[in-house]
Amino acid sequence: MKQLSQFDSIFVYNETTSTPLHISPILIYDPSTATDGLVRFKDILAKFKERIHKSPVFRRKLVRVPFNLDSPYWVEDKNFDLEFHIRHIALPQPGDWRQFCILLARLHSRPLDLNRPPWEAYIIEGLDNINGMPTGCFAMYLKIHHSAIDGATGNQIIEALHDLEPNSVIITDPDNWEGEDEPSSYMLLKNAYLSMFKSPKKVTRLVKQIINSRREENKSYAGKAFENHGVKDRIRFNNTVTPHRVFGGLRMELQDLKQIKNTVGDCTLNDVLLSIVGGAMRNYLLEKNELPENSLVAGVPISTRTKENSNADGGNEVAGMRLHLRTDIEDPIERLKLIHSDATTTKAYANAVGVELLSTIVNSIPSGLASLGMRVAANTGLTSKTPVFHTIVTNVPGPQFPMYMCGAKAMTWLGAGAPLDGAGLFHTVNSYFGGVFLTFICCREMIPDPDFYHQCINNAYRDLLNAAEALRQPAADKTNSTSKVAPKRKPPARKAASKIGTAADSPK
């Protein structure tokens, strides 16, 4: 039995029917690399059974403390049934990208059963007409509750389930797992009572940490200006979300993104991706005549995992930053440069105060009080009334080598996050084997036209590629440009790219 941290408990207390808090890696496979070009559902079941002991996430369930007086506990489920968690479904004909996105949106909108180990896997056949994918490919959609994992842990679990070559490697590690009896209410209440006496010590340590962080902040920012990153304008994504979702995204070439980074110089790949998101949101809101004059702000999770806690045991080791997306700037290169400058300043600030300070604060609050506050915020819509950013953008790097499931090669890897009240648009970036997949999931009422938002992402990507290409031309061919606040005008119409892939319409 293991107790959740206060930070992990946030995802339990804040879940509602409209805001299910799970995250999902999604992979598409080519079965032609498997023996006889065929992967059976029973083969995948056997693979999960063979590898499931690699992470405790799969076989433990939540047990809540009576009256939510303390954080819940993880208990090894004596009645664990693998076949309950893994389902086999298929797309109807013609099995194209649009149908796939609709299915993923529907699956993602459904909360997990928190009376069982909080995860489900769907093996999806019938992906016969997805551009750039071979006929007969299939997908795995895995959703796991956010209280159990963060993005980095999710990647580790995915890698543990796969092989590095088509010939499946048999794992012979001993599996000594045993189920547990659920603790009695008396034991849970007793532990809650005892934990109350630990709170003063936690608070004392916290005060010392805040004082030290404040000193470092003052040193870091002596004589420097720090821009306020608070949300100045509410937009359509800052409202209360409904239970309905839309999903979409496109693949970009890692080499193209690196070329943009190298051409502009003094920026990172993450800056490039944030610039594309900023350009997409700018284009979309321009079309709706809803673009604020001030820059939109993104919430960007930061992993705080170290080598010592980098295994697949689960839990969340994350903090966050707020970054301007510079949606007030039309020129994509100038937008990228300003995003990099803002990110550099914000990272310096985060280093000064300690990125782990937020989780320390949360974990120092008495459990009963934290539970009450979280539930009140969720049930009253307080989070949507006081938004702190306009979207969430998470970047989870994956391996740059191919992986195989029962011999089938994973062709692409994408993901879906958890839209929230006050932040109903969630962007996920996954990199894998030479490609980078940028996806979005959003409340359907906030983006009723996901095809158009996909086009906006593609246009922002193409604009940045073309602008970087122009920089590489001889100086005589370049046109002078200056950073300026662009007027509100609608973006020029462009032909939408394939719903998967780059402008070349190929996910490769």
C-alpha positions in Angstrom: 0.0 0.0 0.0 1.4 3.4 -1.0 -0.1 6.8 -0.4 -0.5 9.3 -3.2 1.3 12.6 -2.8 -0.9 15.7 -2.4 0.2 16.7 -5.9 -1.0 13.4 -7.4 -4.2 13.7 -5.4 -5.1 16.9 -7.3 -6.0 14.7 -10.3 -8.3 12.6 -8.2 -10.1 15.4 -6.4 -10.4 17.6 -9.5 -11.9 15.0 -11.8 -15.5 15.5 -12.9 -17.7 14.0 -15.6 -16.8 17.0 -17.8 -13.1 16.9 -17.0 -11.8 13.4 -16.9 -8.1 13.6 -16.0 -6.3 10.9 -18.0 -3.5 11.2 -20.5 -3.0 9.0 -23.6 -0.2 7.8 -25.7 -1.4 6.7 -29.1 0.7 4.6 -31.6 0.0 3.4 -35.1 1.6 0.1 -36.3 2.5 -1.5 -39.6 1.8 -5.3 -39.2 3.8 -6.1 -42.4 7.0 -6.4 -40.3 5.5 -9.1 -38.1 5.7 -12.8 -38.8 3.3 -13.6 -41.7 2.4 -9.9 -41.7 -0.2 -10.5 -39.0 -0.7 -9.5 -35.4 -3.5 -11.1 -33.5 -5.3 -9.6 -30.5 -4.3 -12.6 -28.4 -0.7 -11.8 -29.2 -1.1 -8.3 -27.8 -2.8 -9.7 -24.7 0.2 -12.0 -24.2 2.6 -9.2 -24.6 0.9 -7.1 -22.0 0.8 -10.1 -19.6 4.5 -10.7 -20.2 5.5 -7.0 -19.6 3.0 -5.8 -17.1 5.2 -6.3 -14.1 7.6 -3.6 -15.5 5.4 -1.0 -13.9 3.1 -1.1 -10.8 0.7 1.3 -12.5 -1.1 -1.5 -14.3 -2.3 -3.6 -11.3 -3.0 -1.1 -8.5 -6.2 0.7 -7.7 -7.2 3.8 -5.7 -8.7 3.5 -2.2 -10.1 6.8 -0.8 -9.9 7.8 2.8 -13.4 8.3 4.4 -14.6 11.9 4.0 -11.5 12.6 1.9 -9.6 13.5 5.1 -6.3 12.4 3.7 -4.8 11.6 0.3 -5.9 8.3 -1.3 -3.8 5.1 -1.3 -2.6 2.8 -4.1 -3.5 -0.9 -3.3 -2.6 -3.9 -5.4 -5.9 -5.1 -6.8 -6.6 -8.7 -5.8 -9.3 -9.0 -8.5 -7.2 -7.6 -11.4 -8.4 -8.8 -14.8 -6.2 -7.9 -17.7 -8.9 -8.6 -20.3 -11.2 -6.0 -18.7 -8.6 -3.3 -19.4 -7.7 -4.2 -23.0 -10.4 -3.9 -25.6 -10.5 -4.7 -29.3 -12.5 -2.4 -31.7 -12.4 -1.4 -35.4 -13.1 1.7 -37.5 -15.9 1.5 -40.0 -15.1 1.9 -43.7 -13.3 3.7 -45.2 -11.1 3.9 -42.0 -9.6 7.4 -42.7 -8.0 10.0 -40.4 -11.2 11.9 -39.8 -12.9 8.8 -38.5 -9.9 7.9 -36.3 -9.9 11.4 -34.7 -13.6 11.2 -34.0 -13.1 7.8 -32.3 -10.2 9.1 -30.2 -12.1 12.1 -29.2 -15.1 10.0 -28.0 -12.8 7.5 -26.2 -10.9 10.3 -24.5 -14.1 12.0 -23.3 -15.1 9.0 -21.1 -13.8 8.9 -17.5 -12.0 5.8 -16.3 -13.4 3.5 -13.7 -11.6 4.6 -10.5 -12.8 1.5 -8.7 -10.4 -0.5 -10.8 -6.7 0.1 -11.8 -7.2 3.4 -13.7 -6.1 2.5 -17.2 -7.6 1.1 -20.5 -6.0 0.1 -23.8 -7.9 0.0 -27.1 -6.5 -2.0 -30.0 -8.1 -0.3 -33.1 -8.2 -2.1 -36.5 -9.4 -0.9 -39.8 -7.0 2.1 -40.3 -7.0 1.4 -44.1 -7.1 4.9 -45.5 -4.9 7.1 -43.4 -2.6 9.1 -45.7 1.0 7.9 -45.5 0.1 4.7 -43.6 0.0 1.2 -45.1 -3.3 -0.5 -45.7 -4.1 -2.9 -42.8 -2.3 -0.9 -40.1 -3.7 -0.8 -36.5 -3.4 1.5 -33.5 -3.1 1.3 -29.8 -4.8 4.0 -27.7 -3.7 3.7 -24.1 -5.3 6.0 -21.5 -4.0 6.2 -17.9 -5.2 8.4 -15.1 -3.0 11.4 -14.5 -2.8 10.6 -10.8 -0.8 7.5 -11.7 1.6 8.9 -14.3 3.0 12.0 -15.9 4.2 12.3 -19.5 7.7 11.0 -18.8 6.4 8.0 -16.9 4.0 7.3 -19.8 6.9 7.2 -22.2 8.8 4.7 -20.0 5.7 2.4 -19.8 5.3 2.5 -23.6 9.0 1.6 -24.1 8.7 -1.2 -21.6 5.9 -2.7 -23.6 7.8 -2.7 -26.9 10.8 -4.5 -28.4 13.7 -2.9 -30.3 13.5 -5.4 -33.2 10.7 -7.2 -35.1 11.6 -10.6 -33.4 9.8 -10.4 -30.1 12.1 -10.7 -27.1 10.7 -13.0 -24.4 11.0 -11.4 -20.9 11.9 -13.9 -18.3 12.1 -11.6 -15.3 10.3 -13.1 -12.3 6.9 -11.6 -11.5 6.4 -11.8 -7.8 3.3 -9.6 -7.7 0.7 -10.3 -5.1 -2.6 -8.6 -4.5 -3.5 -6.8 -1.2 -6.5 -6.6 1.0 -8.1 -3.2 1.1 -7.3 -1.3 4.3 -10.1 -0.8 6.8 -11.8 2.5 7.3 -10.4 2.6 10.8 -6.8 2.2 9.6 -7.3 4.9 7.0 -8.8 7.4 9.5 -6.0 6.6 12.0 -3.4 7.3 9.4 -5.2 10.6 8.5 -5.1 11.6 12.2 -1.4 10.9 12.5 -0.6 12.7 9.3 -2.1 15.9 10.8 0.8 16.1 13.2 3.3 16.0 10.4 1.9 19.1 8.8 3.6 21.7 11.1 7.0 20.2 10.3 6.2 20.3 6.6 5.2 23.9 6.8 8.4 24.9 8.7 10.5 23.3 6.0 8.4 25.0 3.3 8.9 28.5 4.9 12.7 28.0 4.9 12.6 26.9 1.2 10.5 29.9 0.2 12.9 32.3 2.0 15.9 30.7 0.2 14.1 30.8 -3.1 13.2 34.5 -2.6 16.9 35.3 -2.0 17.9 33.5 -5.2 15.2 35.3 -7.1 16.5 38.7 -5.9 20.0 37.7 -7.0 18.8 36.5 -10.4 16.7 39.6 -11.1 18.8 42.4 -9.6 18.5 45.2 -12.1 16.4 43.2 -14.6 12.8 43.6 -15.6 10.5 40.6 -15.5 7.4 40.7 -17.6 4.0 39.8 -16.0 2.8 36.5 -17.5 -0.7 36.7 -16.1 -3.7 36.3 -18.4 -4.8 39.8 -19.5 -7.6 38.7 -21.8 -10.2 35.9 -21.5 -10.8 34.0 -24.7 -13.1 31.1 -25.8 -10.7 28.6 -24.3 -11.0 30.0 -20.8 -14.5 28.9 -20.2 -16.0 25.9 -18.5 -15.6 22.7 -20.6 -18.3 20.3 -21.6 -17.9 16.5 -21.7 -17.5 16.6 -25.5 -14.1 16.6 -27.2 -12.5 17.1 -30.6 -9.1 15.8 -31.6 -6.6 16.4 -34.4 -3.0 17.0 -35.3 -0.2 16.6 -37.9 3.2 15.2 -38.3 6.3 17.4 -38.8 9.7 16.3 -39.8 12.3 16.6 -37.0 14.9 17.6 -39.5 12.8 20.5 -40.7 12.3 21.8 -37.2 16.1 21.5 -36.5 16.7 23.4 -39.7 14.5 26.2 -38.6 16.2 26.3 -35.2 19.7 26.3 -36.8 18.7 29.0 -39.3 17.3 31.4 -36.7 20.0 30.5 -34.2 19.8 31.1 -30.5 16.6 29.2 -29.9 15.5 25.7 -29.0 13.3 23.1 -30.7 10.7 23.7 -28.0 10.8 27.4 -28.9 10.1 26.5 -32.5 7.1 24.3 -31.5 5.7 27.0 -29.2 6.0 29.5 -32.1 3.9 27.1 -34.3 1.3 26.8 -31.6 1.2 30.6 -31.3 0.8 31.0 -35.0 -2.0 28.5 -35.1 -3.9 30.1 -32.3 -3.4 33.5 -33.8 -4.7 32.4 -37.2 -7.7 30.7 -35.6 -8.7 33.6 -33.5 -8.2 36.1 -36.3 -10.7 34.1 -38.4 -13.2 34.4 -35.5 -12.4 38.1 -34.9 -11.4 37.2 -31.4 -7.7 37.8 -31.3 -6.7 40.0 -28.3 -4.1 42.8 -28.7 -2.1 41.3 -25.9 -0.1 38.0 -26.4 -1.7 34.8 -25.4 -0.1 32.8 -22.6 0.7 29.1 -22.6 1.1 26.8 -19.5 4.2 24.6 -20.1 4.8 21.6 -17.8 8.4 20.9 -16.8 9.6 17.5 -15.7 11.5 17.6 -12.4 12.5 13.9 -12.6 16.1 13.0 -11.8 18.0 9.8 -12.5 17.1 8.6 -9.0 13.3 8.8 -9.7 13.3 8.1 -13.5 11.7 4.6 -13.3 8.2 3.7 -14.3 6.8 3.5 -10.8 4.3 6.2 -11.6 3.3 9.5 -10.0 3.9 13.1 -11.1 7.2 14.9 -10.9 6.4 18.1 -12.8 6.2 21.8 -12.3 5.2 24.4 -14.8 6.0 27.7 -16.5 3.9 30.3 -18.2 5.2 31.6 -21.5 4.0 34.2 -23.9 3.1 32.8 -27.4 3.6 36.2 -29.0 0.3 36.0 -30.9 0.5 39.8 -31.2 3.4 39.3 -33.7 2.6 38.4 -37.3 6.1 37.7 -38.6 6.9 34.1 -37.7 10.6 34.6 -37.3 10.2 37.6 -35.0 7.6 35.6 -33.0 10.1 32.8 -32.6 12.9 35.1 -31.4 10.6 36.8 -28.8 9.3 33.4 -27.6 12.9 32.3 -27.1 13.8 35.5 -25.2 10.7 35.1 -23.0 11.4 31.4 -22.4 15.0 32.2 -21.4 13.9 34.8 -18.8 11.2 32.5 -17.5 13.5 29.6 -17.1 16.0 31.8 -15.2 13.1 32.7 -12.9 12.1 29.1 -12.5 15.7 28.1 -11.6 15.8 30.9 -9.1 12.7 29.9 -7.2 13.0 26.2 -7.8 10.7 24.4 -10.2 9.8 21.9 -7.5 8.5 24.6 -5.1 4.9 24.3 -6.3 4.7 20.6 -5.6 6.4 21.3 -2.2 3.7 23.9 -1.4 0.9 21.5 -2.3 2.4 18.6 -0.4 2.7 20.9 2.7 -1.0 21.7 3.0 -2.9 19.5 5.5 -4.6 16.7 3.5 -8.1 17.4 4.6 -7.9 21.1 3.8 -6.3 20.4 0.4 -9.0 17.9 -0.5 -11.7 20.4 0.5 -10.2 23.2 -1.4 -9.7 21.2 -4.6 -13.2 19.9 -4.5 -14.7 23.3 -3.9 -12.7 24.8 -6.8 -13.8 22.0 -9.2 -17.5 22.1 -8.2 -17.9 25.9 -8.2 -16.1 26.5 -11.5 -13.5 28.7 -9.7 -10.7 27.5 -12.1 -12.6 28.7 -15.1 -13.3 32.1 -13.5 -9.7 32.8 -12.7 -7.6 31.3 -15.7 -3.9 31.6 -15.6 -3.1 30.7 -19.2 -4.9 30.3 -22.5 -3.7 26.8 -23.5 -1.4 24.0 -22.3 1.5 22.9 -24.4 3.4 19.8 -23.2 6.5 18.4 -25.0 7.4 14.7 -24.2 10.5 13.6 -26.2 10.4 10.0 -27.3 13.0 7.6 -28.7 14.7 8.2 -32.0 14.8 4.5 -32.9 12.0 2.2 -34.1 9.9 0.1 -31.7 7.9 -3.0 -32.3 4.7 -4.5 -30.8 4.5 -8.2 -31.5 6.7 -7.7 -34.5 4.6 -4.7 -35.9 6.6 -1.6 -36.4 5.4 1.6 -34.6 5.1 4.1 -37.5 4.1 7.1 -35.4 3.5 8.2 -31.8 1.1 10.9 -30.7 -0.6 11.8 -27.5 -3.6 13.5 -25.9 -3.8 15.5 -22.7 -6.5 16.6 -20.4 -8.5 19.8 -21.1 -9.5 21.7 -18.0 -12.0 24.3 -17.0 -10.3 27.6 -17.8 -7.9 25.8 -20.2 -10.0 23.9 -22.6 -7.4 23.6 -25.4 -4.5 21.2 -24.8 -1.5 20.7 -27.2 0.7 17.7 -27.0 4.1 17.3 -28.7 5.6 13.8 -29.2 8.8 13.1 -31.0 9.6 9.6 -32.3 12.0 8.2 -34.9 12.6 11.3 -36.9 9.1 12.7 -36.7 7.4 15.2 -34.4 3.6 14.9 -33.9 1.7 18.0 -32.7 -1.8 17.1 -31.6 -4.6 19.1 -30.0 -7.6 18.0 -27.9 -10.3 20.5 -27.0 -13.8 21.0 -25.8 -16.0 20.6 -28.8 -17.9 23.8 -28.1 -14.7 25.8 -28.1 -13.4 24.4 -31.4 -16.5 23.3 -33.3 -14.4 23.2 -36.5 -11.3 21.0 -35.8 -10.5 20.6 -39.5 -10.0 24.4 -39.7 -7.8 24.4 -36.6 -5.7 21.6 -38.1 -5.3 23.9 -41.2 -4.2 26.7 -38.9 -1.5 24.5 -37.4 -0.3 23.5 -40.8 -0.3 27.1 -42.1 1.7 28.2 -39.1 4.2 25.4 -39.7 4.5 26.2 -43.4 4.9 29.9 -42.7 7.8 29.3 -40.3 9.4 26.9 -42.8 9.1 29.4 -45.6 10.4 32.2 -43.5 13.4 30.2 -42.4 14.1 29.3 -46.0 14.0 33.0 -47.0 16.6 33.7 -44.3 18.9 31.2 -46.0 18.6 33.0 -49.4 21.3 35.4 -50.5 21.0 38.8 -48.8 19.9 40.5 -52.1 16.8 38.2 -52.1 15.8 39.0 -48.6 13.2 41.5 -47.7 13.7 43.7 -44.6 11.3 43.1 -41.8 11.0 44.6 -38.3 9.2 43.3 -35.3 5.9 44.9 -34.9 2.5 44.4 -33.5 0.5 43.1 -36.4 -3.0 44.5 -37.3 -5.9 42.2 -36.8 -6.6 40.8 -40.2 -7.7 37.4 -41.4 -4.9 35.0 -42.6 -4.9 34.2 -46.3 -6.7 31.0 -47.2 -4.5 28.0 -47.9 -5.3 24.5 -48.9 -5.5 22.2 -45.9 -2.9 19.5 -45.6 -3.7 15.9 -44.9 -5.0 15.4 -41.4 -1.9 13.5 -40.7 1.5 14.6 -42.0 3.3 17.6 -43.2 2.6 19.6 -46.3 4.0 16.6 -48.1 1.0 14.7 -46.8 3.1 11.9 -45.5 3.7 10.7 -41.9 6.4 8.4 -43.1 
